[in-house]
Amino acid sequence: VAVRGRGLMAGVELGYPAAPVAEALLEQGVIVNATAHSVLRLLPPFIVTRAEIDQALEPMRAIIEACG
């Protein structure tokens, strides 16, 4: 897993298909999209709080570990 980005926009290179991960995250209420075969795009609003980021990271970790 590699992460690249600019500002709050981040791309997470998974090394495996990102679409199933994006779908599972959406089911958990984390809005992301798969922009390439193996890249998840994260684009939170500028007013996102640290608590909201932490809330999104827990399901992201679990789903990425389970899919990888």
MOKA-V701696 format. One record per residue. RES is the residue in one small letter. OMEGA is omega as a letter, one per 30 degrees, with the letter a starting at -180 (* if undefined). D_CENTER is the distance of its C-alpha to the mean C-alpha in Angstrom with 1 decimal. Layout:
# MOKA-V701696
RES,OMEGA,D_CENTER
RES,OMEGA,D_CENTER
This chain:
# MOKA-V701696
v,l,11.3
a,a,11.7
v,l,10.0
r,a,11.9
g,l,12.2
r,a,14.7
g,l,15.1
l,l,12.1
m,a,10.5
a,l,8.3
g,l,7.8
v,l,6.7
e,a,9.8
l,a,9.8
g,l,13.5
y,a,13.5
p,a,12.8
a,a,9.2
a,l,10.8
p,l,11.5
v,l,8.1
a,l,7.0
e,l,10.4
a,l,10.3
l,l,7.5
l,l,9.6
e,l,12.5
q,l,11.5
g,l,11.3
v,a,7.7
i,l,7.8
v,l,5.5
n,l,7.6
a,a,8.7
t,l,11.0
a,a,12.9
h,a,13.8
s,a,11.4
v,l,8.8
l,l,5.4
r,l,6.2
l,a,5.3
l,a,8.9
p,l,10.1
p,l,13.9
f,a,16.3
i,l,17.7
v,l,14.7
t,l,16.2
r,l,15.6
a,l,16.0
e,l,13.3
i,l,10.8
d,l,12.3
q,a,12.2
a,a,8.4
l,a,8.2
e,l,10.7
p,l,9.4
m,l,6.1
r,a,9.0
a,a,11.2
i,l,9.6
i,l,8.6
e,a,12.2
a,a,13.7
c,a,12.7
g,*,13.4
